[in-house]
């Protein structure tokens, strides 16, 4: 069995958690291997730490034994204040305490008690080894440096192998790694190893907006809080909108940025009068943003996202955003607007606040969103969705949202606020939904659109046109507008027995395999029959 550890954490806490966690996980996995430890029906023990200063952040604890994938999945909290005030040994102790809490819950999950006891003993022994490390911070940093060096060596060897195929000439050891431009031609990759390097993109010679970039390590961006007279970091790529929302000036990022699964921590942007706000403000012309994690506090006006403000026909894959995002129109945890672009295998753990078109992952979607999730709380006035606020002629597939969606006026949904000329397939929402008009567990409104093989289980509260699954599925003349096929909602959890689409079931029925007619439980869905709601076989990062 192998242990893995990730986190949804705020600013500096994320970096310390990553440093200490990497050391602890490495030592535990070494001890598990040394003991030839095996747990019946379990190949991987995955833990995600919630490490945020706001106790009311909306992120809850949960744990699940996925027998088909042979994983133990946990999401557990560590007290932010206690962690922040502790030294490295104290932080390590808090992480171990979380491990022991997880082990306590394994009893009763059809796992032999002797195996649970043996796992606890291994963790106790590892904790004692950590206590005996004379300079814990130094040991943690050495683990990180070694990992970075190994990653660089792997990339270097890969580049050399590719070069041997293309040319017999040898590449000098100090030469930048070759990469592929969007057109397939060879281009040099520019390494980003510090926050200072990040700030150079699009602003200094040698760091063009159409360049190819890679992160080499986690980046501490906390210095952004004092930049530009308190406005914080200046987004990479920019656009200016007129009062009608039309772009009148644009300098987009058009290159490639590969985060290599590293994190930009503590990013701060406060530009309430600016549009296209994010780490990347505006991306266009086929840009690619992949494998990057961002944690911070961002605010702007229109088209505001934790990672990208405005995605215009580009690709975002394998990315994650955490923290808080505030704006007015088209505000999302990961991306503000997604216009004819693709967002895939991404996740957002962001609390999002705005006025209109406010979504947990993206505010406005007119493109493709596939295999994504959002787990933060979303608040707005109108068009508010746990995942997407306004899905107009867009496609959403294999996605879920767990955060609460609150709209003070209309069009509020657990997954999508408004679905018009759009398609939603194989998705679910579990968060509570509150609004006044057009309120639904999955979608507030579904107009001229299709929803297939989806479910919702959150509480739903509204006054007019409120449904357990869909609030309104009709044209102004009262005729059915959209199509809802093989979709269900939990009448017990939602406290509603009516919906303008979908079939209501009680909680017991919602956890029964036989309820879900024509669903793909071989390739897409999985269910612990009689014990839990359906989940995906493949989940976002």
Helices and strands as residue ranges (DSSP letters): E 2-9, H 12-34, E 44-51, E 62-66, E 71-77, H 80-85, H 88-104, H 113-131, H 136-166, E 178-180, E 186-192, H 195-200, E 212-215, E 219-220, G 222-226, G 228-230, E 238-241, E 247-251, E 256-270, E 280-283, E 288-299, E 302-305, E 308-312, E 315-317, E 320-326, E 329-332, E 335-344, E 347-353, E 356-359, E 362-370, E 373-374, E 378-385, E 388-392, E 395-397, E 400-401, E 405-413, E 416-420, E 423-425, E 428-429, E 433-434, E 437-440, E 443-447, E 450-452, E 455-456, E 460-461, E 464-467, E 470-472, E 483-485, E 488-490, H 491-494, E 503-505, H 507-510, G 513-515, E 525-526, E 535-536
